[in-house]
Amino acid sequence: MWQAMSSKSFHQSLESAKQHLFSGRVRQAIELLSELEKQSQQDALQLQNIAEMYVHCGQHERAGKCYARSVELRPSDPACVYNLATSKLALGELEEAETLFTRVIKLKPDDYGAWLNRSSLKKQTRENNHVEQLKYVKAHLEADDPGQIPICYALAKELEDLGHYEDSFAFLQEGSHQRRLRLQYDVRDDEEVMQRIARRFKPELLQGPHPQHDTQRPVFILGLPRSGTTLVDRIVSSHSQVASLGEHDTLAYALMQQIGEASGKQELVEQSASIDFAELGRRYCDGIEGYGNPAARLIDKTPQNFLYLGLIHLALPGAKIIHLRRKPLDSCYAIYKTLFRAGYPYSYSLQDMGRYYIAYHRLMEHWRRHIPGGFLDVDYEKLVGDQENQSRRIFDYLELDWEDAALDFHHRSEPVATASAAQVRQPIYHSSVNRWRCYERQLKPFAGKLREHGIEIDPV
């Protein structure tokens, strides 16, 4: 019989697990969390903390068990029920997730995140939607109540499902504006970082001889969020020799360990161009090894790794890199209509997003020009329009034999902890292609700004 831990001992051990994770020692973090889990079976709050750390370690099934046990202990605690619902969503148990989010709303009607998650789980219909409930909730909130934000996003989503595009965009604008007001963010910082990356990672550096870590195990799938990275991750990881580690910060952690203290992003970029690239590759591979997955190839599906593409090329030349592209307005609109849990602060203003997209586009042109053949561009529209041939193209690039399982990726049970968690449980669909045209009038100034910078709005 395991004895319960004191609060002090528990938090010390949990902090140790965090330090293991942030230092790239994922295996040690998981082992410590496993011991903590055994000793915390009667403490719902400790189980919640353990589950959260399990998620950071990519252990979604273990997290789900902790969340489920915490709900057994505290069935009327809306926070416990909410976390179990999000776990069910990641694990693809969508009906259970919907039931649990509804339960949260009954327990705590002002948990507005639960309202949004429930709206996002499936396409709403005229016969079955929550629009009137959401409007009622919104009308009874103070104008500056933070709850206005998720409720506006939920209304935008449901109204779009119903084809009420004018009203949908109006609520989306309201919600995103309220979210942007609460952020301390200046898009110039991100623009300057991407410009500095391009200046620092010059052709002579990218093409020059350097010590490198020789391995073909990593597969990087990157690009902007909502561009199809999760879809490709599911297709590729359907192969018997491939597994996905999802989104994780192993590369960033490995880089920061090697560099040490840096005063900010600009200095981090400067120092990253003069490190021991082979050592970075070794640190990264040690980190992904700690996840304990024996597959021959491991996917890192962290969209923001497009910033590190030069480092990946220099440190891990044997790695395969897949870059997802999507038509600019579909890409930006898909980001704009998503209320992210964390990150992507540029997404709450069309002006910020336009500037960020232009900087991203220029950086990808830099990589494409100076690392010829260094990565595979995959167009989302071509993939959903011709799944088999595009999937075969991807497998050829990865030097993997074809397996028909790639065509049935939506039947797989592996966890998905991204904004696309519900969508990738469905067969490939085309309804998101050219969705921006439903909002052509509202997006006209945004489209004009992209055209001014030479970006083709509707590439073939």
Beta strands, then each sheet from edge to edge (+ up, - down):
strand 1: 218-222
strand 2: 242-244
strand 3: 297-300
strand 4: 320-325
strand 5: 376-379
sheet 1: 2+ 3+ 1+ 4+ 5+
end
